[in-house]
Amino acid sequence: MLPASALSPEVTATTGPQPAAAAPVINSVVAPENVATVLITLPTLDANGAPLTELNQVELFYDIASMAGQAADALRAAGKSSVITPITLAQAGQAITVTVPGLAYATEYFFDADVS
């Protein structure tokens, strides 16, 4: 079992040049064994501060190196690992849980989320 300090949850948001929504917030990461459970609060506003009119998915990127400051499109182009979870507009502002299986034991991971 990994000690709780083995993971460093990164709450930096990643967005493309024309984001559809404001950034989600990663609240916590729990990683017993080789599975991480990530609690993410979904945004309620778009990048311009207006209420969201559409919300389709949250994409949780993970890697053993920091991804801070990178855009989601760049992470996708680089082939970064991610888990995509379908969501609906009705879930805006709510916290959802995303599970990331198959992580290496005793390894520090960084997590960033994007919504579209």
C-alpha positions in Angstrom: 0.0 0.0 0.0 1.3 3.4 -0.9 1.7 6.0 1.9 -0.7 8.9 1.5 2.2 11.2 0.8 3.3 9.2 -2.2 0.9 11.1 -4.5 0.9 14.8 -5.1 -2.5 15.9 -6.3 -2.1 18.8 -8.7 -5.0 21.2 -8.9 -3.6 23.2 -11.8 -6.3 23.5 -14.5 -5.5 22.8 -18.2 -7.5 24.4 -20.9 -7.2 24.8 -24.6 -7.0 28.2 -26.3 -10.8 28.4 -26.6 -12.1 26.5 -23.5 -15.7 25.5 -23.4 -15.9 25.7 -19.7 -14.0 27.1 -16.8 -11.5 24.7 -15.2 -12.7 21.9 -12.9 -11.1 21.7 -9.5 -9.4 18.5 -8.2 -10.3 18.3 -4.5 -8.5 15.2 -3.4 -6.7 12.0 -4.5 -6.7 8.8 -2.6 -4.4 6.0 -3.9 -4.5 2.7 -2.0 -2.6 0.0 -3.9 -2.4 0.8 -7.6 -5.7 2.6 -8.1 -6.3 6.3 -7.6 -9.7 7.8 -6.7 -9.9 11.4 -7.7 -12.6 13.8 -6.5 -13.3 16.6 -9.0 -15.7 19.5 -8.7 -17.2 20.5 -12.0 -17.4 24.1 -13.1 -20.7 26.1 -13.4 -19.4 28.9 -15.6 -17.7 29.0 -18.9 -14.3 30.6 -19.5 -16.0 34.0 -20.0 -17.9 33.8 -16.7 -21.3 33.0 -18.2 -23.4 30.0 -17.0 -22.5 26.8 -18.8 -24.9 25.7 -21.6 -23.2 22.4 -22.3 -21.1 19.9 -20.4 -20.2 16.5 -21.9 -17.1 15.0 -20.3 -14.3 15.4 -17.9 -10.9 14.2 -18.9 -8.5 13.4 -16.1 -4.9 13.4 -17.2 -2.2 11.6 -15.2 1.5 11.3 -15.4 4.7 10.8 -13.3 5.8 14.3 -14.4 4.1 17.6 -13.7 1.8 18.8 -16.5 1.2 22.2 -14.9 0.7 25.0 -17.4 0.1 22.8 -20.4 -3.1 22.9 -22.5 -5.3 19.9 -22.7 -4.9 19.8 -26.5 -1.1 19.6 -25.9 -1.5 16.8 -23.4 -3.6 14.8 -25.9 -1.2 15.4 -28.7 1.7 14.2 -26.5 -0.3 11.0 -25.7 -0.6 11.6 -22.0 -2.6 9.0 -20.2 -6.1 10.0 -19.3 -9.5 8.7 -18.2 -12.6 10.2 -19.8 -15.8 10.2 -17.9 -19.2 11.3 -19.5 -21.0 14.0 -17.6 -24.1 16.1 -18.1 -25.0 19.8 -17.7 -27.1 18.8 -14.7 -23.9 17.8 -12.9 -22.3 21.3 -13.1 -21.0 22.4 -9.8 -21.2 18.9 -8.3 -18.3 16.8 -7.2 -17.7 13.5 -9.1 -15.3 10.7 -8.5 -13.0 9.4 -11.3 -11.1 6.1 -10.8 -7.7 5.6 -12.4 -6.7 1.9 -12.4 -3.3 0.3 -13.2 -0.9 2.7 -11.6 2.6 1.6 -10.7 3.2 0.9 -7.0 5.2 3.4 -4.9 5.2 6.0 -7.7 4.3 9.7 -7.5 1.6 10.8 -10.0 0.3 14.2 -11.0 -3.3 14.8 -12.0 -4.9 17.5 -14.1 -8.5 17.7 -15.3 -10.3 19.3 -18.3 -14.0 19.5 -19.2 -15.7 19.9 -22.5 
